[in-house]
Amino acid sequence: MGVKADQYNPRLQLKIATDQTKSYRDSLEKATTGNEIFKYLMLMDTASIEAYTAQTRIQAEQSFTICKYVAGLGFGLIFFGSIIGIWSHFAGNILDTAYLTAIAGILSEFISGIFFVLYNKTIEQVNRFHDKMMTSKKEIISLLAQNVIEDATKKDDTMAELSKTLMSKQAKE
C-alpha cells in the first residue's frame, strides 16, 4: 500500500506538525487578504493540535515502556524470591531473603499497576484531543467552504447560520 510505516511514528508526526506550523506562520506574514489570513490561522491551529497530540502519544509510549519494564522487574523479583524460597527450604536455610525478594516483587507489580492506570489516563486524553481535533477540522472546513460562496447575500446568510450553529455547540459544551 502507499502508506509508509513512518507515517505512524509520533516523533515524525511531531516534527512534521512543527514544520507545518512554521511554514504557515511564514505564509501568514505574507498573506494580504482576509481569506488568506483566516486560512493560515486555521491551518496553524490544526498543526498545533496535531503537534500536541503527537507529544501526548510520545508520552503514552514512554509510559507504556516504563510499565513493561517495571512489570517485568516485579515478575523477575517474585520469580527469584520463589526460587530462593524453594532452594532455602531444601537447604534448611532461613527464608528471610526469599520473603524480602517476594515482597519487593509484589510492590513492583503494584507500582507497575499504577503506571498502567496512568498510561490509560494518557490514552484517554489522546482520544479526547483527537475527537476535538476532528471537530475543529470539520468547523474549519465549514468556514472555508463558506468563503467559496460568491453570492454576497447567500454568503452572509450562510455565515449567520454557521455562526449560530457554532455558538449553540459552544453553549452545549
N, C-alpha and C positions, 0 to 999 in steps of 0.2 A: 504494500500500500504506500501511498505518498506521504505518510506521516512519519517523521523522524522520531526516534526514541528520545532525543534530546529535548523535544518539544515539551515533554512531561517533567523535565528537570526544573525544580523550583528555583535553583540558583541561576539557571539560564533565563527563566521567565523574569526573575527579578532584574537581571541585567538588561534584558530587552525592554521591560517596562520603564526602567530608569532612563535608558537611552531615548525611548519614545517621548518621555516627559520633557527631556532636554530639547529634543527636536521640535516638539510642539511649542515649547516656550520660545525658541528662536523664531519659529514661524509666526507666533503671536506678536512678537515685536515688529515683524514686517507687515502684519495684517493692516489693511486700510479700510475695509468695510465692516459694518456691524455684524453681518453674517459670518465673515471670516473670523472675527474676534470671538463670537459666540461658539463657532465650530471648534476652534483651537482650545478654548476654555473647557469645553465639554470633553474633548479628546484628552486633555491634560488630566481632568478629573478621572476619567476612565483608566488611564495609565497609572495614576496614583493608587487607585483602588486595586488594580492588578498587582502593583508592586507590594502593597500591604498584604494582600492575600498570599503572594509568593513568600514573603517574610514569615508569615504565620505558618505556612506549610513547612518551611525550613525548620522553624522552631518545633513543630509537631514531629518531624522526622528525627530531630535531635533528642526530643523527649522519649520517643519510642526506642531509639537506640540505647539510651541510658536505662530504660525499663528492662530491655532484654538483658543487658549486662548484669544489672543488679539481680534480676530473677535468676540468671544463670549462676551468679556467685552464691546466692542463697541456696539454690539446689545443690551446688557443689559442697557447701558447708554442711548441709543436712546429710548428704551422702557420706562425706568424710567423717562426720560425727557418728553416723551409723556404723561405718567400717571400724572406727576406733572402739566404739562400744562393743561390737561383736568380738573384736580381737582382744579387748580388755577382759571380756567375760571368759574367754577360753584361756587367757594367760593368767587370770586371777589378779589383775591389777585394779587400781582404783579407777572409777569411771568418771571422775571429775572433768577430764579433758573432753570426753565424749559428750557429756551434758552441756558444757560450755559451747562446744562447737555446734551442737544441735540447736541450742538457744540462739546463737548468733545467726545460724541459717534461717531460723523461723523469723527472727527480727528482720533479716534482709528480705525475706519474702513479703513481710508486712510492708516494708518500705517500698519495695517494687510495686506492690498493690496500690499504694498511694500514688506512685509515679504514673501507673496506668490510669488512675482516675484523673490525674492532671492532664495526661495525654488525651483522654476522652473529652475533657472540657475544651482543650485546644482545638480538637477536630470539630466540635460543635460550633466553636467560634468561626472556624474556617467556613463551615457550611452556612452560617448566618451571613457572613460577609459576601460569600458567593451569591446568595439569594439577593442581597442588597445590590450587588454589582449588576446582576441580571435585570433587576427592576430599574436601576439607574440607566442601563443601556437602552431599555425599552423607552424610557422617558426621553432620552437623548434622541433616539430615532424618531420619536413622535415630533419633537421640536424641530429637528432638521427637516423632516418631511413637510411640516407646516410651512417652512421657508420656501419650499418649491412652488407653492401655490402662487400664481401670478395675479389673479383677480383680487384687488385690494379688499373688496367687501367680503368675499369668501375667506380671505386670509385673516381679516380681523375677526370674523365670526368663529373661524376655526381656532384662533389663538384664545379667544374668550372661553370657548368650550373646553379647550385643553387646559387653560388656567384653572377653570372651575373644577375639572376632574382632578388635577394635581393637588389643588388646595384641599379638596374633600378627602383625598387619600392621606394627605399630611395630618388632617384633623383626626382621622381614624387611628393613626399611629400614635 
